[in-house]
């Protein structure tokens, strides 16, 4: 397959997904194969909503909109231009996908296919409907993709390299079984925000997007705050109030009630606004409905800490208080060239011999 044909197929996929990016689905007569896929995809969305209560329609719409923005001619070209993709290697790449948020593993699938390799995919049970449907759409747009992927429920076998995403515990399993193959093995990571008390109300509302999008289940969700000594949290909670409706979600409120009770029984000091608890804690991994915080006296301390703990951190957001930090409200809007764990997946695939 030539690169341009692969790009065109993914561009069509982006146009297809865009139809489902708003509360009212907008069927576009110019989208290829809508007669075959539009109504079935609506049914898939209904099944997702019923089978995984974290995959609410609003979250799915956000996901589809993000991918429709990413899969454009401009973005694909910008992403792929630095690489030499003229020769296809057709290596078989085992992919073990996470399922904590919708389509979280699709970037790996995209990268394998567009790099000219074959994907041997093991899905997460939490997200086993979207990727197969999307791949079916892709192979209908570009039939040569049909022989470029396989989905299996069995143990991965007959592969040349592995990209596996999981927890710290599963990563040890992955390293044991896949260590002798070229691999990328991803562990737990979290994202942090660095505040100095000068943030505007708009900044803090945008930070709420980084905290609450996908209910905080993603590695790009902010789960930890670094704040100056004697920081007043009133403005922070005012910004979070924009997301107060989240407490109406049954699964979220169950987590909120449970985690709050655990903290209180342990005599931890909490700040609480009725739908979010914040707790002083050195850890980066806070439970759903809670964010940890840590005081600092010098930003240099924070920067050194972030460098030391780089293998635990996915994203940092701030008003340019730390090097390479992202603007508030953007953690769940990665570009195609924003690789997980800052490991260039495309470069890894192209290095295989």
N, C-alpha and C positions, 0 to 999 in steps of 0.2 A: 504494500500500500504506500502511496506517496503521502507526504506530510499534509499537503493541502486538502486531500480528500478526508483525512482524519480530522483536521481542523473544522472543515465544513460540517461534518457530522456532529461535532460537539457544539458548534454554533447553532445548528438546528435544535439540538437538545435544549440549549439555553432558551430559545424561543418557545419551545414546548413548555418548559417549566414556568416561564413568565406568565402563562395563562392562569396559573394556580397560585399566584403571588399576592392576591388580594382576597378580601372576604367574599366578594362575588366573583366567581370564576369567569374570565373573559375569553371565550373561544375566538381564536384568530383564524379566519379561513385560509390565511396564507401559510399556516404551519403545516409542515409535511405530515401525512398519515394521521391527521386528527380523527378521521372517520374510524380508524382502528383503535386509537389509543386514548382519546379524550375522555370518553365515558368510563372505560375501564380504570383510568387513573383516578377519577373521582371515587370509584368504588374502593380502590386501594387506600385512598386517604381516609375513607370511612372505616375501613378495617383497621388501619393504623390507630386511629383515634380510639377504637374499641379495644384493641389488643394491648396497647401500651399507653397508659393514661398520662404519661409525661409528654407524649407526642400530640399535644393539643393543636387544633387547627391554626391558631395564631402562630405557634412555633413553626409549624410546617410551612405556612405562608412565608414567614421570614426566611426560612431555609431555602425555599424555592426562589424567592426574590434574590437572595444572595448569589445563588448559582446562576440565575439568569443574567445578573450583572457581570459575573466573572467570565461566563462563556460567550464572550463577544470576540469579533475579529481583532479588535484593538488589543484586548487583554491577552488573548492567546498569542498574538504575534509578539507583544512585549515580553511575555514569559519565555517563549521558545527561541527567540532570536539569538541569545547567547550560546545556544547549544548546537552541535552538529548532529542533526537528526536525519541525515540523508540515507544512512545505511541501517537497515533493520537487523537486529541481532536475533530476534525470535527466541529469546531465552524464556523459560517458564519461571515466573515469579510467584511464589506462594505468598498470599496476602491473608493475614488474620486481622479482621476488622473489628473495631470497637463498635458499640451501639448505644453509648450514653446519650448522644443527641442525634437528630436525623441526619443521615448521609455523612456522618463524621468520617467514615473511611473512604468516601468516594474520591477524594483527591489522590489517594494511592492508586485506585483503579484507573483514573484518568491518566496519571503519569505513566503507568505501565503500558497502557494501550497506545498512548501517543508517542511513546519512546520506541515503539516497534517491537514490543515484547508481548508475551502471553500471560494472562492473569489466571492463577489458580486460587480461587477465592473461598475462604471460610468465613461465613457471615456470623455476626452476633445474633443470638436469638431475640434480642431486643429491637433489632432493625433488619429483619430478613425479607421484607417485602419491596422496599424501594429500589435497592440496587439491582435485583433481577429484572424488575419492570423496566428500569431505565436502560439496562443493557439490551433488553429486547427491542426497545425503541431504537437504540443506536444501530443494532444490526439490521433493522428494517430500513433505516436511512442509508446505511453503508453495509451491504451484505458481507463484505470481507471481514467485518468484525466478528462474524458468527464463530469463526474458528480461532478467535484470539482470546477467549475466556472460557473458564469452566467453574461452576459453583459446586462445591462438595460439602457434605456433612461428615465425611470420613476424615481420618488422619491424613495430613498432607503428605504426599509421596511424589516422587519423580519431578523434582523442581531443581532449579539452578541457584536460586537465591530466595531469601525470605524477608518480608517486611511485616512485623507483628506488633500490634498495639494492645497493651493491657495494663494491669495493675503492677505494683512492685512485686507482688507474690507471683503472678503469672509470668512476669518477666524472667524470674529465676527458672521457671519451667521452660520458657522459650530458649533461654541461653543454654540450658542443658541439652535440649533436643536439636537446636538449630545452630549451635555454636560453631560447628565445623563447616557451615555454609556461609557465603557472603550474606550479611544480614544487617538490617536496621531493626533494633528492638527498642520499643518505646515504653517508658514506665510512667508512673504517676507524675503529673506536673500541675501546678496551680499558677494563677496570675495574681499580681499585687498592684495596689495603687499607692503612690507616694503623694501625700498632701502636705501643704504648709500653712493652711488656714486662710489663704488668700483666694481660694477658688470661688468663682461666681456661683450663683444659684443654678445657672444653666450648666456649668461644669459638673456640679454634683448630681443634677438630674441625669445628665449623660452617664455619669459613673454608675447610676442605678441600672442603666441598660447593661453595663458590663457585669453587674452583680446578678441581676434577675433573669436575663435572657436565658432561655432553656432551663429555668428554675435553678441556675447555678450548677448544672450538672457537667459542664464542659471544662476542659483544662484551660480554656481561654477566659473563663469566668473569674472575676476578681473575688478572692476568698480571704484576702489579707490586706490590711491598711497599715502603712507606716505614717504616723502622725507626730507632730512636734510635741514636746513635753507641755502639759497643761492645755492641750488642744480642747476646744469647746465643740462638742459633738452636735450642738443644736442645729447648726446650718446643715450638717451632714444629714440629720434626720429629716429636716425640711425638704431636702432634695429627694430623699427616699420616699417621701409621702406620695409622690407621683405614681408609685407602684403599689399602693395600698390594696388595690383590687386583687392582688395575688393571693391574699388570705382567703378569698372565696373559693379557691381551688381546693378540693377535698384532700387530695394527696399531699399538697404543699402544707396545708394546715395541720395535717396529721404529723408531718415531720417537724413542723414548728412546735407543736404542743409537746411532742416526745422529747426533742432535743432541749427545749427550754426546761422541762421537768428534770432531765438528767443533770443539766448544769446547776439547777437550784438545789437538787438533792446533794450535790457535791460541794455546796456552799461557795460556788463561784460568784464573783461579783459580775453582774450583767447590766448592760444598758439595753432597753427594750422599747420598741415603739408600737407593739401590738401585732407586727408581722415579720419583724427582723430583730434578732438579738445580736449584740456585739460584745465580744469578750476579749480581755487582754490575754494574749497567748503567743508564745514564740513560734508555734507551728504555722505552716502555710495551709494546711488542709483542714478547713472548717466544714462542719456538716451543713446539709441543706437548711436554709432559713437562718443561717448564722454567718457572721463575718468576724474574723479575728483581727485584733489590732495590736500594734506595738509602738511605744513611744521612742522618739529619737531626740538627741540634742544637737546633732551635727549631720548635715546631709552627706558628708564624706563617709560617716559610719554606715549610712544606708547604702551608698554606692558600693562600698567594700563588701557589705553583707550580700548584696545582690550578685556581685562577682563570685564570691565564695560559694553561694548557693545556686549558681546558674543552672545546675543540672536538675533543680527542683522547680524552676520557674519557666513558665511558657511566655507570658507577656508582662510588661510593666506599663502602667498608665500614669501620666502626670502632666502637669503644665510645664514640660521640658525641665523638670527638676533633676532628672537622671538621664544619662546618655541613652539614646535610641528608644526612649519611651514613646508610647503611642498616645494620641489624643484621647480624652475621655469619650466613651461611647462607641469605640471602634474595635474592641477586642474580638467581637463575634462577626467582624466583616473582613476576614483576611483576604489578601490578594492571592492569585495563583502562585506567586513567587514567595509567599510567606510559608516556608516549610515548617512542619511540626518539629519541635525541638531544635530548630535552626539547622537541621541536617538536610542538605540538598539531595532530595530523593532522585531527581533526574540525573544529577551528576553521578550518584551511586549506580544507577541502572546503566548509564553509558560507560561506566568503568568496568563492567563485567566482561570477561573474556572467555 
